[in-house]
């Protein structure tokens, strides 16, 4: 080891240590890429609602967890040899810098070996509790298993286990802010692409997904999803992420403009890097909200309006326009294009569709009386 220009920084050029650090870097990149692929292909496979996609999705989650575990083992090995320090590659990639100075710009990929090699996901403990409860429903009690559909419960347990492993792998992959930003950006633009395809399908009146697959469900497909409700449910997930990115871009743009900007400064500011980023950040939520409204999914639209109301009531006041206010503007734009008449017709049909749903509610309420008051018919049954 030899001291660098900064007194606290030390360079390491040992081939074995550099190779070990490259293994950690490769596993980190592989893990992040695997999560991107799982998210993208689980959607593109018709929303993974068909049985043939289940096993593929489960195996992919298990593989992501295995990569995360291998990365944790490699990080522990590197920590034992270098100690609990912040380690970074030099831009040349030929040596490592231990405890680099924050102002050093000649650095590449880095890792903080003081952090846990396998950080715990925030939903790990609740997920384990749900998994334990579901497993208990398969236990042979005096009156038989709690669940009335053991096969469906086992399938649901497999999903919970797979997604717990996926959640833990995501906690490892996105421990750094830069990785989380990349993932949010990818999700936002994935949602925008799905929304654009869905709007094109709606305008053309197509009934086939990818031009060859006809879903068994009634109605037009939306993107790769077999019906409007699945599509709306996915938009409920990605649109808030896109709105969060829009809020970040707006605050950066406002800082660029300074206090009390006039109209001229605001327009000129759109030519800056922050202004260009703001314009690009506005596209995914605009497309997502427009496609959500166009889907006429009653549950999706009502859930989105409820989410905006909660955001408006619960988010602390911040300087500038909040993201939920921008969402209201986008909703108004979508309604101007789509028209209120179609939504009115769709919502007026709620009473016609009610019998098929209320019968499920009645049976569920009946199952809560007597011995099944806590679990109903059982997990995933």
N, C-alpha and C positions, 0 to 999 in steps of 0.2 A: 504494500500500500504506500502511496505517496500523497503528501498533502497538496491540495489544490490552492488556488489563489485565496479563497476564503478560508480562514483558520479552522472553521468547523467542518468543512467539506473534505472528504477523503475519496480518492479514486481507487477503483479496483479493476485490475485487468486480467485476473486469473481466468484462464479459459473455462475451467470447470464452473466457477461461479457465474460467469457470463452466460454459459450454456444453461445453467439452472434457472437463471432469470429469464432467459428466452423461453424456456419451457412454461414458466408461469405466465408470461405474456401471451404465448400461443394458446394455452388453455383458457385464459381470460377472454381472448378474442373468439375462440371457438364456442365458449359458453354463451357469450352475448349473441353471436350469430345464430346459434341453435334456438335461442328463445325467439329471435325475430322470425325464424323459419316456422316454428311451431305456431306462433300467432297468425302469421300470414296464411299458411297452408291449412290450418284448422278452419279458417274462414272460406278459403277458396274451394275446399272439399264440400261444397253445398252446405256450409255451416256446420259440418260434422254432426248432422242429425240422423244419419243413416248408420245402421249397425256395422257395416264394413269399415267405417272410419274410426270406430271406437278403439279397436285394438291398435291401429296405427298411432292414434293419439296417445294411448297409454304407453306404448313402447317409446315414443318420442319423449314423453315426460320422464320416464325412467332413465333414458339416456342422458337427458339434461342434468338430472340429479347425479348420475355417475360422473359426468364431466366436472360438476361442481365439487364433488368429493375428491376427484383426482387433483383439481386445482388447489383444494385445501391442503392435501398432503404435500404437494410441491411447495406451497407457501411455507408450511411448517419446516420443511427441509431447508429452504433458503434462510428462514429466520434463525435456525440453529447454527448456521454457518456465518451469517452476517450480523446477527443480533437484532433486537427490536429497534429498527431505524427506518427512516424514510429513504428509499432507494430509487434512483432514476437512471435510465440509460442516457448516455451522451448521444447527441444527434448522430454521431458517426456509427453508433451501435457497437463499438469495439470495447468499451469499458463502462463500468458502473460508477455512479457518483453517490456516495453515502452522505446523507444530511445535506443536500444541495441548498444553496442560497436561493431564497424566493425570487431574487432579481436575475438569476442566471437564466438566460434565454436559450442557451445551447443544450437544452435537455429535451429528451423524448418521453417515451412511456415511463410511468413511475408507479410505485406501490408503497404503501405505508405498512411496514411489517409490525407496527405497534397495534394495528387493528386485528380483530379476530379473523382467523383464516376461514371460519365457517359462521358468519353472523346469522343470528336467528331472525327469521321472517316475522313481521309484526302480527300476522294471523296464524302463526304456527300453533300456539296453545289453543285458541278457539277451534281450529281445525282438528286438532287431536281430540278435543272434547267431543266434537260431532262424530268423529270416527269411532270413538269408544262407545258412544250411545248407539250408533248404528250396529256395531258388532254385538252389543248386548241384545239387540232385537233378534239375532239369529240363535241366541242361546236356547237350548232345549229346556224350557221351564216346565212347571207342572201342567200348565194348560197348553203346552206346545210353544213354538216360536211366536214372538209378538207380531212379527210381520206376516201378512197374509200372502205375500208373494216373495218367497225366499230368493228366487232367481233375480228378480228386479232389485231386491235389496243388495244382493252380492254385487250386481253390476253398479249400483250406486256407490257402494263402498269402494269399489275399484276406482271409480271416478274421483272420489274424495281423496284417496291415497295418492293417485297420480297427480292431482292438482296441488296437494300439499307438497309433494316433491318438486313440482314446477314452481310453486311459490317460494320454496326454500332456495332453489337454484336461482330464481330472480333476485332474491335478497343478496346472494353472493355476486351475481353479475352486475347489479346496479347499485353497488355500495358507494360508488363515486358519482358526484353530481354530473360530470360530463357524460357518463354512460346513461344516466337517467334522462338527460336532455336529448341525447340521440334517440333513445327509445320513444320518448314522447313525440319527437318530430316524426319518427317513422309511423307511429300510430295515427297521428293527425293526418298525414298524407295518405295512409292506407284508407282511412275513413273517407277522405275526399275522393279517392279513386273509386271506391265502392259506391259512393253517392252519385258520382258522374255516370257510372255504368247503369245504375238503377234508374236515373232520370232518362237516359237514352232508351232503356227498355220500355219505360212507361210511355215515352213519346212515340216509339215505333210500334207499340202493341205486341211485342214479342211474347211468346209463351214457352220458349225453350231457353234453358241456361246453357251458355257456351255454344248455342246453336244446335245442340243435339239432345240435351237431357230435358225431359218433360217431368216435372215433379208431380207426385200424386195428389198434393194438396190443391185445393181450388184457388183460382185467382192467378194473377200475373206474378212471376218471380221478380225479385228485387235484387239485382246484382247476382251473386252466387247463392243467395238465400232462397229457400223454397217458398216463402210467403212473406207478406208485408210485416207481420208481427216480429218475425225473427230479425228482419232487417232493422226495424225500428228499435228493437232491443239492443242491437249492436251500436246503432247510432247514439243511444243513450249512454253508452260507455265511452265512445271516442269523441263525441262533440264536447263534453266538459274538458277533456284534455286539450282539444284544439282551442277552446275558449281560454284556458289557462295560459297557453302559449301566446294567444292574442293579447291577454292582459300584460304579460311580461314585455312583449314588443311595444305595447302602447306606453308603458312606463319608461322604457328606454327612449322612445321617441319624445316623450314629454321632457325628460331630462335634457335631451339634445336641444329642444326649443328654448328651454329656460322659462323663467316666470313671465306670465302675462303675455304670451305671444300674440301677435296680430295675425290677420288672415294671410298676409303676404309671407310672413316668416313661416307659417304653418305649411303653405304650399311649397315654398322653397325647401323646407325641411324634408319633404317627401323624396327629394333627390339624394339625400344623404343615405348612408348605410342603414341607419336606424329607420328611416322612412321607407326604404325598399323592403326591409325586413317586416315592417308593419303591414305593408300591402300584401306580401306573400302570406303572412300569418293570418290575414283575414279570409283567405280563400277557403281553407278547410272547414272552419265553422259555418261559413255562408253556404257552402255546398251541402254540408251535413244537415243543417237545419232545414234547408230547402227540400232536400230529399225526405227528411223525416215528416215534414208537413205533407209532401206529395204522396207519401205512403198511405195516408188517412188511417193509420193505425190508432184507434181511439186510446188504447192503453199507453202506447208510446207517447202520444201527444200530451195526454193528461199527466203522465209521469214527468215529462220534460217541463211542463208549466209548473208543476209542484216543485221540481228541483230549482227552477228560477226563483220561485217565491221564497224557498228556504234560503237560497243564496242571498237574496235581497234583504232578508230579515236577519240573517245570522252573520254575514261578513261584516267585519268592522269597516267603518268609513275610511277610505284611502283617497289620497289626492289623485285627481283625474277621474276619468270615466271607468267604472268597474266593468268586468267582463260580462256580468249578467245584463247590464244595460245595453251593451253591444249586441247581446243575444236577442233582446227584445227588438232591436232595430232589424236584425236579420229575419226574425219571425215576421215582422211587418212587410219586409221585402218579399218573403216567400208567399205570404198571403196575397199580396198585390199581384204576383205572377200567377199563383195557382187559383185564387178566387175562394171566397168563403162559401159559395154555393155547394161545392163538392164536399166540403167538410160538414156542412149542415145536413146534407143528404146522408152522409155516412153516420153521423151521430144520431140522427133520427131513426136509424135502423137498429139501434141498440136494443129496443124492446123485442124486435123480431129474433135477435140472436140470443136473447136472455135465457130461454128455456134450456138450451143445451148446456149452459154454464151453471145456472142455478141448481140443476139437479146434482151436479158435482158438489156444490156448496152444501146442499142439504145432506147428502150422504156423508160428507166430511164432518158436519156438525153432529150427525147421529152417531158417528164413530167415537166422538168425544164423550158420550154418555156411557156409563158403566165401566168395564174393565179397561177400555182403550182410551180413557180420557187424556192420557199424557202423550201417547204416540200415534193415535189414530189407527190407520191400517198398517203402519210400519214405514220405515225409511224407504223412499223411492218406490212405494207401492201405491 
